[in-house]
C-alpha cells in the first residue's frame, strides 16, 4: 500500500466520515494528531494524521466551496503535494459536483470511493441537519441535480471517477460480508473499525450519541422527518435517482408520495 491515495466522494449526511475513519483504520491509522499543513494549499487546513503509520486524512477539501457544490481552486498538483509526505492519504470530497472530478485525475496510485446513501433517507437526514445549519446543508434543486449525478455514476451511466469503488452506505452499515468485500477491493484486510462516528460530520442529525445509530433507524429517517412533497416531486423527475432507489436500494420512489 505504498503511497496510496484515496479520494472519498460523498454527499453530506451519507456516512462519509464513518467510512473515511474505517478506511483510515484499515490503512493502519490509530492515533489522530493535527496535520502539518505548512506550504500546502490553504484549503488543506483540517484533518488528522498518524505519523508513525504514515496515514493522513484531509477533511472536506472543498471547504466553504462545498456549500455551492464546488472544490474551490484546488488542482491536481495541490493534492500531489499534500499526499507526498504520507504512505496513505485520504482526501474527503464532500458535496462536490462530479463534473470537477478532473481536479483529482492523474494522481499516481489513487482510488476514488463514491459513497451513496438511499435518496429518501439521505434527504431526510439532510433536512434535519439543515434545521440548525441551513447554510451547510442546502436542499434545493441544485442539490437534487448533484444527487442525480451521484446516482448516475453509481449506476455506471457516467464515468467521471477513475478506478472507482462504489459504496452503498445502507449495505455498509448492515452487512459485515459487504465490508469485507469492499476491503478486498480497496486492497486491505477489514479490521471492521466502525464503532465511532466522527465529529467532523456532526454525527447523527437526529441524536447526540457519538456511536453509530442502529441500522433500523438509519433506514427509516424519512419517517422521522418526512420529505416535503415538492422535494419528492423533484426526486421523481430525475431518472437516475428513481433507478437508484429501485435497483440499488430496493424501493419504488413513487410509492412514497409527492404530487407528481
Beta strands, then each sheet from edge to edge (+ up, - down):
strand 1: 4-10
strand 2: 47-50
strand 3: 55-58
strand 4: 88-94
strand 5: 110-116
strand 6: 164-168
sheet 1: 2+ 3- 4- 1- 5- 6-
end
